[in-house]
Amino acid sequence: MPELDYRALKDLHDYHFPGGSEVDSSKGLFRPDLTDGELEAVFNAGLRDAGTFKPNASFYYEKTFPYSGIGTSSATNGGGPSSQVTLVIGKHGDVITMYPV
């Protein structure tokens, strides 16, 4: 079962939070005040969502599910309020990333 562990949380903060060391215009961003507990709730909502994980071009599995009020889409996609989140996991269930869409 996938788990939102310390490494995954650190990567989310680095890649998908304002001011993160790996943020660029292609990244959807979570609200800066979002807590790790709230990220866990988003993650669990993704796991419970009825949609299926599908293979992507990077040989991971991803699912996009409805979830509003937690951030913005990437600047390259308009940067507006997001209404969905994409969750990406590896073949062994490790969390690769999760971001607002």
N, C-alpha and C positions, 0 to 999 in steps of 0.2 A: 504494500500500500504506500503510495507517495506520501512524503512527509515534508513539511516546510521547516527545515532545520536551520541551524545557525548560518551555514554557508549560503543557503538559498536566500535567507533574509538579507545577508550582507550584499549579495549580488543584486537583489532587488533595490536596495538603497543606493548602490553604486550606479546602476543602469537606469532606474526608473523613478528616481526622486529628484526634485529640483536641487541643483548643486552637486549631484553625484559625480564621481570622478569619470564615469563613462557615458554621461548624458550627451546626446547630440540631437539634431532636429528630427531624426528618424525614430526617436523613442517616445512612446506614450508615457505620461508621468502621473504618478499617484500624488494626491494632495500632500503637501509637506507636513501636515499635522496628523496624518494617518499613523496609527500605532501598529506595532507588530501584532498585537491582539486583533486589531481590525483586519490586517492582512491575512491572518489565520482564518478569520471568518469568511473573507472573500475566497480564499483557497478552498475551504471546506464547501462553500456554495458551489464552486466549480466541480469538485468531486461528486457532489450530490446531483448536479444537473443531469437531466436525462439524455443530453447529447452524448455522442461517442467521441473518443479520441481518434483522430485520423492521422496517418503518416504525413509528415511534411517533407519539404525538399532537403532538409538537413538531417534526415533519418531519425528525427524525434517524432513524438506524438503530441498533437495539440487539439485543443477544444476551445471554442469561443462561446461564451455564455453571457446572458443578460446580467448586468450589474451596474447600476447608476450611482452617481454622486461620490465617486472615489478618485476622480482625476480627469485628465484631459488626453485626447488623442494626440498623436505626434504632430509636430509643426508641419511636417510634409503632408499630413492628412487634414490640415486645417486648424489643429490645436484647440478645437472646441471641446466642450464637456463630453466625456465618454459615456456611453450607455452599455458598453460590453467590456469584458475582460477576456484576454487569451491566456490560457494556461498551457505550458509546454513541459512535457516530461520525457525522460530518457527511457530506453527499453527495459531498464531494471527498476523503473519507478522513481528515479531521482528527479527532483524538480530542476528544470533547466532555467525557466523564467516564467514570469507572469506579468502582464502589463495591461493598462487600460487601452481600449480601442475606440 
